[in-house]
Amino acid sequence: MSKSTASSSNTTVLVPSHIKTSAVSVEQPPAKPVQKTPNVYPFWLGGVASSIAVCFTHPLDLARVRLQNSPTKMSTGQLICSTIAGEGVRGLYIGLSASILRQMTYSLTRFAAYEEMKNYVQRTRFTDKPIPMWITISAASLAGAAGGIAGNPADLVLVRMTSDLFREPSQRFQYRNCFDGVMRIIKDEGVRALFRGWQPNTVRAALMNASQLASYDFFKDLLLSTGLFTNGTLAHYLTSSLLAGTVATTITSPADVVRSRLMNVRGTESGVPQLLNAMRSEGPMFLFRGWVPSWMRLAPQTVIVLTLLEELRHLVDYCRGT
């Protein structure tokens, strides 16, 4: 027999030696999985990143719009050279104010709406697993449509400012800047004219967001699965955004051409007869007219915008101490 003495009294308790006095293990309940809460960033980050990017890519945007509205066929290089010869280097930046206003309406809205919808779905339905691709595409399409409507007035002014070259001098709009363009459209054509071409513009914006942002998220995951890229590296962002820009250019080209031609008409003209004539004379491939300058603009713009956006998010995280 062995002895066990209690410290609280002088009583000696005899415990049989064949009984082991090892500690009893108590089974703990399984820990609940930690729910992943998506980071929330300022809604204006997308607009700022896009505005910075467009300062570098605006000459290519001008070339794209002019090629889509040009009465004669010419290459991107020929158009840029003729622009410099006729208007100087400053001519490549005609309509820059409208382009920045477009980014601070269209891009700001589409990025903010997409992130908000994606984060809401992540918080409420997919806390511990990836969001299905079809939901990502749907959210991006809805966000893009909202951005297309919000940015339509600036888009209208941009198309007109960059395409004035092809009009007769007496028919040119000659807007001094984006605000002058908006005010003159309201004064001369009414408020409704600000939303001329909103249908193809909305379709184009929905296609753009779905093909650009949703494919960017898709390519990021795909590249990580190859084991050749590390998440968060510059090479990861650059490759994903370049592939997303190429997909977006191809998918949005038809809607982009239709939108540009409808916006470039004056007053009560519908622009539909011009589209039908172009279809008959040039064939369906006219819908991809300006693809090269579109890609030359959109691919680097996508790379700059999405890479800048990621870096701005890192900066916000750094300032928050996370």
MILUM-891697 format. One record per atom (N, C-alpha, C): residue in one letter; x, y, z. Coordinates in steps of 0.1 Angstrom, whole numbers, padded with zeros to 4 digits, always signed. Last residue first. Layout:
AXYZ ...
END
This chain:
T-0013+0460-0409 T-0016+0446-0411 T-0007+0440-0421 G-0011+0488-0405 G-0003+0479-0396 G-0006+0464-0397 R-0023+0505-0421 R-0031+0500-0411 R-0023+0491-0401 C-0002+0510-0439 C-0007+0521-0430 C-0015+0516-0418 Y-0002+0485-0451 Y+0010+0489-0443 Y+0006+0501-0434 D-0026+0485-0464 D-0024+0474-0453 D-0012+0479-0444 V-0022+0505-0482 V-0032+0507-0472 V-0030+0497-0460 L-0001+0493-0497 L+0001+0506-0489 L-0009+0508-0478 H-0015+0472-0508 H-0004+0469-0499 H-0001+0481-0490 R-0032+0487-0524 R-0038+0479-0513 R-0027+0476-0503 L-0014+0498-0542 L-0021+0507-0533 L-0028+0500-0521 E-0006+0474-0554 E+0004+0481-0546 E-0003+0491-0537 E-0030+0467-0568 E-0024+0458-0558 E-0014+0465-0548 L-0032+0490-0584 L-0042+0487-0575 L-0037+0478-0564 L-0009+0486-0601 L-0010+0498-0592 L-0020+0496-0581 T-0018+0463-0614 T-0005+0463-0605 T-0005+0475-0596 L-0040+0473-0627 L-0042+0462-0617 L-0029+0461-0608 V-0029+0494-0643 V-0041+0496-0634 V-0041+0485-0623 I-0009+0482-0658 I-0006+0493-0649 I-0017+0494-0639 V-0023+0461-0672 V-0011+0458-0663 V-0009+0469-0653 T-0042+0476-0685 T-0046+0466-0675 T-0035+0463-0666 Q-0025+0491-0701 Q-0034+0498-0691 Q-0038+0488-0681 P-0014+0472-0717 P-0005+0479-0708 P-0014+0486-0697 A-0040+0464-0730 A-0031+0454-0723 A-0021+0461-0713 L-0051+0487-0741 L-0058+0480-0730 L-0048+0470-0722 R-0033+0496-0761 R-0038+0505-0750 R-0042+0497-0738 M-0029+0474-0777 M-0018+0482-0773 M-0021+0491-0762 W-0056+0467-0782 W-0048+0458-0773 W-0035+0466-0768 S-0063+0489-0797 S-0071+0486-0785 S-0063+0477-0776 P-0046+0487-0818 P-0044+0498-0809 P-0052+0496-0796 V-0057+0462-0828 V-0043+0463-0824 V-0041+0475-0815 W-0084+0467-0833 W-0081+0457-0823 W-0066+0459-0818 G-0095+0483-0853 G-0088+0490-0842 G-0084+0480-0831 R-0123+0463-0859 R-0114+0473-0864 R-0108+0481-0852 F-0141+0444-0854 F-0128+0442-0847 F-0118+0453-0853 L-0162+0449-0870 L-0164+0450-0855 L-0151+0448-0847 F-0154+0443-0895 F-0153+0457-0891 F-0155+0459-0876 M-0160+0417-0899 M-0147+0420-0893 M-0145+0435-0890 P-0183+0415-0914 P-0184+0415-0899 P-0171+0418-0892 G-0179+0440-0940 G-0181+0427-0935 G-0181+0427-0920 E-0177+0464-0953 E-0165+0459-0948 E-0166+0445-0942 S-0203+0470-0964 S-0191+0473-0972 S-0178+0466-0967 R-0221+0461-0944 R-0223+0456-0958 R-0210+0459-0966 M-0213+0474-0921 M-0214+0459-0921 M-0214+0454-0936 A-0215+0500-0929 A-0202+0495-0926 A-0202+0480-0926 N-0243+0502-0931 N-0234+0504-0943 N-0220+0498-0941 L-0249+0498-0905 L-0254+0489-0915 L-0246+0490-0927 L-0238+0521-0893 L-0234+0508-0889 L-0237+0497-0899 Q-0253+0541-0905 Q-0238+0540-0907 Q-0233+0527-0904 P-0279+0536-0896 P-0276+0534-0910 P-0261+0533-0913 V-0274+0542-0867 V-0277+0529-0872 V-0274+0527-0887 G-0273+0569-0862 G-0261+0562-0863 G-0262+0548-0868 S-0293+0588-0857 S-0293+0576-0849 S-0280+0568-0850 E-0294+0623-0851 E-0290+0612-0859 E-0289+0599-0851 T-0299+0645-0836 T-0309+0635-0835 T-0305+0623-0844 G-0265+0655-0829 G-0279+0658-0828 G-0288+0646-0827 R-0241+0634-0845 R-0245+0647-0840 R-0260+0647-0839 V-0221+0605-0836 V-0231+0612-0845 V-0236+0625-0838 N-0204+0592-0819 N-0198+0602-0827 N-0208+0609-0836 M-0218+0571-0807 M-0215+0583-0799 M-0210+0595-0808 L-0218+0552-0826 L-0230+0558-0822 L-0228+0571-0815 R-0190+0545-0827 R-0197+0551-0839 R-0210+0557-0835 S-0186+0535-0801 S-0178+0546-0806 S-0185+0553-0818 R-0203+0512-0800 R-0204+0524-0791 R-0198+0536-0796 V-0191+0496-0820 V-0205+0501-0821 V-0208+0513-0812 V-0166+0492-0809 V-0167+0498-0822 V-0181+0504-0824 D-0172+0479-0785 D-0165+0491-0785 D-0166+0499-0798 A-0185+0455-0793 A-0193+0465-0786 A-0186+0479-0785 P-0161+0443-0804 P-0174+0446-0812 P-0182+0457-0805 S-0142+0442-0782 S-0140+0449-0794 S-0152+0452-0802 T-0144+0426-0759 T-0151+0439-0759 T-0150+0447-0772 I-0128+0404-0763 I-0143+0402-0760 I-0150+0415-0762 T-0102+0414-0768 T-0109+0405-0778 T-0124+0405-0776 T-0096+0427-0744 T-0096+0434-0757 T-0104+0427-0767 A-0098+0407-0724 A-0107+0418-0724 A-0108+0425-0738 V-0076+0391-0731 V-0089+0385-0731 V-0099+0396-0732 T-0055+0409-0726 T-0057+0403-0739 T-0071+0398-0741 G-0058+0415-0699 G-0059+0425-0708 G-0062+0420-0723 A-0052+0390-0688 A-0065+0395-0686 A-0068+0406-0696 L-0025+0388-0694 L-0034+0378-0700 L-0048+0383-0699 L-0016+0409-0678 L-0014+0409-0693 L-0023+0400-0700 S-0023+0401-0652 S-0029+0413-0658 S-0027+0414-0673 S-0005+0379-0649 S-0020+0378-0647 S-0027+0389-0654 T+0020+0391-0651 T+0016+0381-0661 T+0000+0379-0660 L+0020+0410-0630 L+0022+0414-0644 L+0017+0404-0654 Y+0016+0395-0607 Y+0006+0405-0610 Y+0008+0408-0625 H+0039+0378-0608 H+0026+0372-0607 H+0015+0382-0611 A+0060+0397-0607 A+0058+0388-0619 A+0044+0382-0619 L+0057+0407-0581 L+0054+0416-0593 L+0052+0407-0605 T+0039+0385-0558 T+0051+0390-0565 T+0047+0399-0577 G+0016+0374-0548 G+0020+0387-0543 G+0032+0393-0550 N+0026+0340-0548 N+0016+0350-0546 N+0021+0363-0541 T+0049+0330-0572 T+0047+0332-0558 T+0036+0343-0557 F+0050+0306-0599 F+0048+0320-0594 F+0045+0319-0579 L+0051+0280-0605 L+0061+0288-0611 L+0061+0302-0605 G+0029+0264-0598 G+0041+0264-0589 G+0053+0272-0594 T+0005+0264-0610 T+0016+0259-0617 T+0029+0257-0609 S-0012+0278-0593 S-0013+0263-0593 S-0002+0257-0601 L-0007+0304-0599 L-0002+0299-0586 L-0002+0284-0586 L-0020+0306-0623 L-0006+0307-0623 L+0000+0302-0610 L-0047+0304-0614 L-0041+0294-0623 L-0026+0294-0623 D-0051+0327-0598 D-0051+0313-0592 D-0045+0303-0601 K-0047+0346-0618 K-0039+0346-0606 K-0039+0332-0599 F-0067+0340-0636 F-0053+0338-0640 F-0044+0338-0628 F-0090+0348-0621 F-0088+0334-0626 F-0074+0331-0629 D-0086+0375-0617 D-0087+0366-0605 D-0084+0351-0609 Y-0087+0382-0645 Y-0075+0385-0637 Y-0075+0376-0624 S-0113+0375-0652 S-0102+0367-0657 S-0089+0369-0650 A-0127+0394-0637 A-0129+0380-0634 A-0118+0372-0639 L-0116+0418-0649 L-0114+0415-0635 L-0116+0401-0631 Q-0121+0413-0678 Q-0108+0418-0672 Q-0106+0414-0658 S-0145+0402-0684 S-0134+0396-0690 S-0121+0401-0684 A-0162+0418-0668 A-0162+0403-0666 A-0150+0397-0672 N-0156+0444-0677 N-0153+0440-0663 N-0153+0425-0661 M-0163+0441-0704 M-0150+0445-0700 M-0147+0441-0686 L-0190+0435-0704 L-0181+0426-0709 L-0166+0429-0705 A-0199+0459-0692 A-0202+0446-0685 A-0192+0436-0690 A-0191+0477-0712 A-0186+0478-0698 A-0188+0465-0690 R-0207+0469-0733 R-0192+0469-0734 R-0186+0469-0721 V-0232+0474-0723 V-0228+0461-0727 V-0213+0459-0727 T-0230+0502-0720 T-0232+0494-0708 T-0228+0479-0711 N-0226+0509-0747 N-0216+0513-0737 N-0217+0504-0724 P-0250+0502-0759 P-0237+0494-0762 P-0226+0497-0752 Q-0266+0521-0743 Q-0269+0506-0744 Q-0256+0498-0748 W-0257+0547-0746 W-0255+0540-0733 W-0258+0525-0734 G-0259+0564-0767 G-0251+0552-0769 G-0249+0544-0756 R-0263+0592-0747 R-0263+0587-0761 R-0254+0575-0761 F-0264+0606-0724 F-0265+0591-0723 F-0267+0585-0737 L-0265+0632-0729 L-0253+0627-0722 L-0253+0612-0722 A-0290+0637-0739 A-0279+0634-0749 A-0267+0629-0742 R-0306+0643-0718 R-0307+0630-0723 R-0295+0626-0733 V-0302+0671-0715 V-0295+0661-0706 V-0295+0647-0711 G-0296+0688-0746 G-0304+0683-0735 G-0296+0673-0727 E-0281+0700-0766 E-0288+0688-0770 E-0296+0682-0759 D-0270+0724-0756 D-0273+0723-0770 D-0282+0711-0773 K-0266+0720-0728 K-0272+0733-0733 K-0277+0731-0747 I-0254+0695-0726 I-0266+0698-0719 I-0274+0710-0725 I-0231+0700-0741 I-0241+0690-0745 I-0254+0692-0739 R-0219+0720-0726 R-0224+0723-0739 R-0234+0712-0745 M-0212+0706-0703 M-0221+0717-0702 M-0227+0720-0715 V-0194+0686-0713 V-0206+0682-0706 V-0217+0693-0706 G-0174+0703-0724 G-0181+0694-0732 G-0194+0690-0726 D-0164+0716-0701 D-0170+0724-0711 D-0179+0715-0721 F-0154+0693-0688 F-0165+0700-0682 F-0172+0710-0692 C-0133+0686-0706 C-0144+0677-0703 C-0156+0684-0697 N-0125+0714-0727 N-0121+0703-0718 N-0134+0695-0715 R-0134+0726-0751 R-0121+0730-0745 R-0116+0720-0735 Y-0147+0711-0780 Y-0148+0713-0766 Y-0134+0716-0760 Q-0153+0710-0808 Q-0143+0719-0803 Q-0145+0722-0788 F-0170+0699-0828 F-0175+0702-0815 F-0166+0712-0808 R-0174+0707-0863 R-0166+0702-0851 R-0172+0707-0838 Q-0186+0716-0885 Q-0193+0706-0878 Q-0185+0701-0865 S-0168+0733-0898 S-0181+0739-0893 S-0189+0729-0884 P-0148+0715-0906 P-0145+0725-0896 P-0158+0731-0890 E-0160+0681-0907 E-0158+0694-0914 E-0156+0705-0903 R-0142+0656-0888 R-0154+0664-0892 R-0150+0676-0900 F-0120+0644-0879 F-0126+0638-0891 F-0138+0646-0895 L-0113+0656-0855 L-0104+0657-0866 L-0110+0653-0880 D-0129+0647-0834 D-0132+0660-0841 D-0124+0662-0854 S-0123+0626-0819 S-0127+0623-0833 S-0131+0636-0840 T-0118+0634-0793 T-0107+0627-0800 T-0111+0625-0815 M-0142+0645-0785 M-0130+0653-0785 M-0119+0647-0793 R-0160+0624-0787 R-0162+0635-0796 R-0149+0644-0796 V-0151+0606-0768 V-0152+0602-0782 V-0152+0614-0791 L-0153+0622-0745 L-0140+0617-0749 L-0140+0613-0764 V-0180+0626-0742 V-0172+0638-0745 V-0158+0633-0750 L-0188+0599-0737 L-0193+0607-0749 L-0184+0618-0752 D-0175+0594-0713 D-0172+0587-0725 D-0176+0594-0738 A-0189+0612-0696 A-0174+0614-0699 A-0170+0606-0711 P-0215+0599-0697 P-0212+0613-0702 P-0198+0616-0705 N-0209+0572-0688 N-0213+0575-0702 N-0211+0589-0706 G-0202+0563-0662 G-0192+0570-0670 G-0196+0574-0684 A-0225+0551-0653 A-0220+0562-0645 A-0210+0570-0654 I-0228+0530-0671 I-0239+0540-0670 I-0233+0553-0664 G-0205+0515-0666 G-0208+0520-0679 G-0218+0531-0679 G-0208+0508-0639 G-0198+0517-0643 G-0200+0523-0656 A-0229+0490-0642 A-0231+0502-0634 A-0221+0512-0637 A-0216+0470-0657 A-0228+0477-0663 A-0231+0490-0655 G-0197+0462-0639 G-0193+0469-0651 G-0204+0476-0657 A-0213+0449-0620 A-0204+0461-0616 A-0200+0469-0628 L-0223+0428-0635 L-0232+0438-0629 L-0224+0451-0625 S-0199+0415-0641 S-0207+0420-0652 S-0217+0431-0646 A-0189+0407-0616 A-0181+0417-0624 A-0189+0423-0635 A-0209+0390-0608 A-0206+0402-0600 A-0199+0412-0609 S-0206+0370-0628 S-0219+0377-0627 S-0217+0390-0619 I-0180+0361-0623 I-0183+0367-0636 I-0196+0375-0635 T-0184+0350-0597 T-0174+0361-0599 T-0177+0368-0612 I-0202+0330-0602 I-0206+0341-0594 I-0196+0353-0595 W-0187+0313-0618 W-0199+0319-0624 W-0204+0331-0615 M-0166+0305-0601 M-0163+0314-0612 M-0175+0320-0617 P-0173+0305-0565 P-0174+0299-0579 P-0172+0309-0590 I-0149+0314-0541 I-0161+0318-0548 I-0162+0311-0561 P-0134+0289-0520 P-0133+0299-0530 P-0147+0302-0536 K-0143+0287-0485 K-0139+0281-0498 K-0140+0292-0508 D-0153+0298-0461 D-0142+0288-0460 D-0138+0282-0473 T-0174+0315-0468 T-0164+0319-0458 T-0152+0310-0458 F-0195+0320-0488 F-0183+0312-0491 F-0171+0316-0481 R-0216+0336-0478 R-0219+0323-0484 R-0206+0314-0485 T-0208+0361-0466 T-0221+0355-0463 T-0223+0340-0467 R-0183+0369-0474 R-0187+0370-0460 R-0199+0361-0457 Q-0184+0366-0502 Q-0174+0359-0494 Q-0178+0358-0479 V-0204+0383-0509 V-0206+0369-0511 V-0196+0361-0503 Y-0191+0407-0502 Y-0204+0403-0495 Y-0207+0389-0497 N-0169+0408-0519 N-0167+0406-0504 N-0180+0402-0497 K-0182+0411-0543 K-0174+0399-0541 K-0172+0397-0526 M-0195+0436-0540 M-0203+0424-0542 M-0195+0411-0539 E-0172+0452-0536 E-0183+0451-0526 E-0191+0439-0527 E-0157+0448-0560 E-0152+0444-0547 E-0162+0443-0536 Y-0176+0459-0578 Y-0172+0445-0579 Y-0166+0440-0566 A-0179+0486-0570 A-0190+0477-0570 A-0186+0462-0570 A-0152+0495-0574 A-0158+0496-0561 A-0170+0486-0560 F-0149+0491-0602 F-0140+0485-0592 F-0146+0484-0578 R-0170+0507-0612 R-0169+0493-0615 R-0160+0485-0605 T-0165+0533-0602 T-0177+0526-0599 T-0176+0511-0601 L-0140+0539-0613 L-0142+0540-0598 L-0154+0532-0594 S-0144+0537-0640 S-0136+0528-0634 S-0138+0528-0618 Y-0164+0559-0644 Y-0166+0545-0648 Y-0158+0535-0641 T-0152+0581-0629 T-0166+0577-0628 T-0168+0563-0632 M-0126+0583-0633 M-0130+0587-0620 M-0146+0585-0618 Q-0123+0578-0660 Q-0118+0568-0650 Q-0123+0571-0636 R-0135+0601-0671 R-0141+0588-0673 R-0136+0578-0663 L-0117+0620-0663 L-0131+0621-0658 L-0138+0607-0659 I-0096+0612-0680 I-0095+0611-0665 I-0108+0612-0658 S-0107+0617-0705 S-0103+0604-0702 S-0102+0602-0686 A-0111+0645-0704 A-0123+0636-0705 A-0119+0622-0701 S-0084+0652-0704 S-0093+0656-0692 S-0106+0647-0692 L-0076+0643-0729 L-0070+0637-0717 L-0079+0640-0704 G-0082+0654-0754 G-0092+0647-0746 G-0088+0640-0734 I-0050+0651-0768 I-0064+0657-0769 I-0074+0648-0762 Y-0025+0640-0768 Y-0032+0641-0755 Y-0045+0649-0756 L-0015+0642-0793 L-0017+0628-0788 L-0025+0628-0775 G-0010+0669-0796 G-0022+0663-0802 G-0025+0649-0798 R+0015+0674-0786 R+0003+0677-0777 R-0010+0671-0783 V+0030+0669-0808 V+0030+0659-0798 V+0018+0661-0789 G+0011+0681-0837 G+0022+0681-0827 G+0020+0670-0817 E-0008+0680-0856 E-0012+0687-0843 E-0001+0687-0833 G+0003+0668-0879 G-0008+0678-0880 G-0010+0686-0868 A+0022+0650-0870 A+0025+0660-0880 A+0015+0671-0881 I+0008+0636-0850 I+0020+0644-0846 I+0023+0654-0857 T-0010+0624-0867 T-0015+0632-0856 T-0004+0641-0852 S+0006+0609-0884 S-0002+0620-0890 S-0007+0629-0879 C+0016+0590-0865 C+0025+0599-0872 C+0017+0611-0878 I-0008+0577-0858 I+0000+0584-0848 I+0009+0594-0854 L-0015+0566-0882 L-0024+0575-0876 L-0016+0584-0865 Q+0006+0549-0888 Q+0003+0560-0897 Q-0006+0570-0890 G+0004+0531-0866 G+0016+0539-0868 G+0013+0551-0877 T-0021+0519-0872 T-0019+0526-0860 T-0007+0536-0861 S-0030+0523-0907 S-0025+0516-0896 S-0023+0525-0883 M-0062+0530-0922 M-0048+0533-0920 M-0043+0525-0908 K-0090+0536-0942 K-0083+0526-0934 K-0068+0531-0933 T-0112+0564-0937 T-0103+0556-0945 T-0095+0547-0936 P-0128+0576-0918 P-0134+0572-0930 P-0125+0564-0939 S-0125+0566-0884 S-0118+0571-0896 S-0126+0567-0908 N-0134+0555-0860 N-0142+0565-0867 N-0137+0570-0880 Q-0114+0538-0852 Q-0128+0533-0853 Q-0137+0542-0860 L-0092+0554-0852 L-0093+0544-0862 L-0107+0538-0863 R-0099+0571-0830 R-0098+0576-0844 R-0098+0566-0854 V-0098+0553-0809 V-0111+0559-0812 V-0111+0565-0826 R-0071+0545-0810 R-0081+0535-0811 R-0094+0542-0816 A-0057+0569-0806 A-0056+0562-0818 A-0067+0552-0820 L-0066+0575-0779 L-0069+0584-0790 L-0068+0577-0804 D-0053+0553-0767 D-0068+0554-0766 D-0073+0563-0777 L-0027+0560-0771 L-0032+0548-0778 L-0047+0548-0777 P-0025+0583-0755 P-0023+0584-0769 P-0028+0572-0777 H-0031+0572-0728 H-0041+0580-0736 H-0038+0581-0751 T-0014+0559-0712 T-0019+0551-0723 T-0029+0560-0732 F-0006+0575-0691 F+0005+0569-0699 F-0001+0563-0712 C-0029+0583-0680 C-0020+0593-0684 C-0008+0588-0692 V-0041+0560-0672 V-0045+0566-0685 V-0036+0577-0689 A-0029+0554-0647 A-0026+0546-0659 A-0029+0553-0672 I-0042+0572-0630 I-0027+0573-0632 I-0023+0565-0645 S-0068+0564-0632 S-0065+0577-0637 S-0050+0579-0639 S-0066+0538-0621 S-0070+0539-0635 S-0066+0553-0640 A-0060+0545-0594 A-0051+0536-0602 A-0054+0538-0617 V-0084+0559-0588 V-0071+0566-0587 V-0061+0558-0596 G-0104+0539-0590 G-0104+0552-0599 G-0091+0559-0599 G-0096+0521-0571 G-0097+0517-0585 G-0097+0529-0594 L-0099+0535-0547 L-0086+0531-0551 L-0085+0527-0566 W-0123+0543-0536 W-0118+0551-0547 W-0104+0546-0552 F-0130+0528-0514 F-0137+0525-0527 F-0131+0532-0539 P-0105+0513-0494 P-0112+0525-0498 P-0118+0523-0512 Y-0111+0478-0486 Y-0102+0489-0490 Y-0111+0501-0494 V-0112+0451-0465 V-0120+0461-0472 V-0111+0473-0474 N-0104+0416-0467 N-0100+0430-0464 N-0109+0440-0472 P-0127+0391-0457 P-0120+0398-0467 P-0116+0412-0463 T-0122+0368-0431 T-0129+0380-0435 T-0121+0388-0445 K-0126+0335-0427 K-0118+0344-0433 K-0126+0357-0437 Q-0132+0320-0396 Q-0138+0325-0408 Q-0129+0336-0414 V-0117+0292-0383 V-0117+0306-0383 V-0122+0311-0396 P-0136+0265-0371 P-0128+0270-0381 P-0129+0286-0382 K-0135+0257-0336 K-0143+0261-0347 K-0134+0267-0358 A-0119+0228-0323 A-0119+0243-0325 A-0127+0246-0337 P-0136+0202-0306 P-0128+0207-0318 P-0130+0222-0320 P-0133+0200-0271 P-0141+0201-0283 P-0133+0206-0294 Q-0109+0178-0255 Q-0113+0191-0258 Q-0122+0192-0271 E-0110+0153-0231 E-0110+0156-0246 E-0116+0169-0248 V-0088+0150-0205 V-0102+0155-0209 V-0101+0159-0224 S-0070+0126-0189 S-0071+0135-0200 S-0085+0138-0204 V-0060+0124-0156 V-0070+0120-0165 V-0071+0130-0176 A-0028+0113-0145 A-0037+0124-0147 A-0048+0119-0158 S-0024+0083-0125 S-0020+0092-0136 S-0032+0102-0139 T-0023+0064-0104 T-0028+0078-0101 T-0024+0088-0112 K-0034+0031-0105 K-0025+0041-0110 K-0031+0055-0108 I-0037+0007-0080 I-0044+0017-0087 I-0034+0028-0091 H-0022-0010-0065 H-0025-0014-0079 H-0033-0004-0087 S-0020+0001-0040 S-0008+0002-0049 S-0012-0001-0063 P-0047+0020-0026 P-0041+0007-0031 P-0031+0009-0041 V-0041+0046-0004 V-0045+0042-0018 V-0039+0029-0022 L-0050+0062+0025 L-0043+0050+0020 L-0049+0046+0006 V-0045+0093+0037 V-0054+0085+0029 V-0046+0074+0023 T-0043+0110+0067 T-0036+0102+0057 T-0045+0093+0050 T-0049+0143+0078 T-0055+0130+0075 T-0046+0123+0064 N-0042+0169+0083 N-0032+0158+0087 N-0037+0144+0084 S-0049+0190+0054 S-0052+0185+0068 S-0041+0174+0071 S-0041+0199+0030 S-0051+0208+0037 S-0054+0203+0051 S-0026+0181+0017 S-0019+0193+0023 S-0028+0201+0031 A-0029+0146+0021 A-0035+0159+0017 A-0029+0170+0024 T-0007+0120+0011 T-0010+0129+0022 T-0017+0142+0016 S-0008+0087+0004 S-0010+0100-0002 S-0015+0109+0008 K+0011+0056+0004 K+0004+0067+0012 K+0003+0079+0003 S+0005+0022-0007 S+0012+0035-0007 S+0004+0046+0000 M+0009-0012+0000 M+0000+0000+0000 M+0009+0012+0000 
END
